[in-house]
Amino acid sequence: MQTPVAPETRVGHVHLKVSDLERAIAFYSGVLGFEVQARYGNEAAFLGAGGYHHHIGLNTWESLGATPPPAGHTGLFHTAFLYPTRADLADALRRVNAAGHRLTGASDHGVSQALYLDDPDRNGVELYWDRPEAEWPRNPDGSLAMYTKRLDLNDLLKEPNTA
């Protein structure tokens, strides 16, 4: 094995090709709550949380009016947005529900709890919260024992409202 990447390395942002910039902004800002930080006319926008320059880039440079790629082809499976607390994930669920947006899944993975949905261009989106590392399920040898179980959405919605 080669030398591993620095442990502090993180995915900084995702940049998506979209067919309709305003529709994409309405989803990522209007539904999920990311703030528009900058725009490049009618072709691109950069959205972030907490004043960060951007967690999400959206552009129509090669995709204006385009259709999503067909199922069964390579490409992005989903983006994943990490929420700091379970209560913040519950707030995300409330936002999605209020917008009438349909979830495609909801899972407890032992290490995290996740909500899955598609954006208007059918890009997969995961909204998730990590359990504290001390609570992650482990095998006897110390390796992770991740799993996928149904996430109880009603229990998640019992979390206090952070808004």
Secondary structure, DSSP 4 states (H G I P E B T S, - for coil): -PPPPPTT-----EEEE-S-HHHHHIIIIIIT-PEEEEEETTTEEEEESTT-S-SEEEE-TTTTTPPPPPTTS-S---EEEEESSHHHHHHHHHHHHHTTPPEEEEEE-SSEEEEEEE-TT--EEEEEEEPPGGGS-B-TTS-B----EE--HHHHTTSPP--
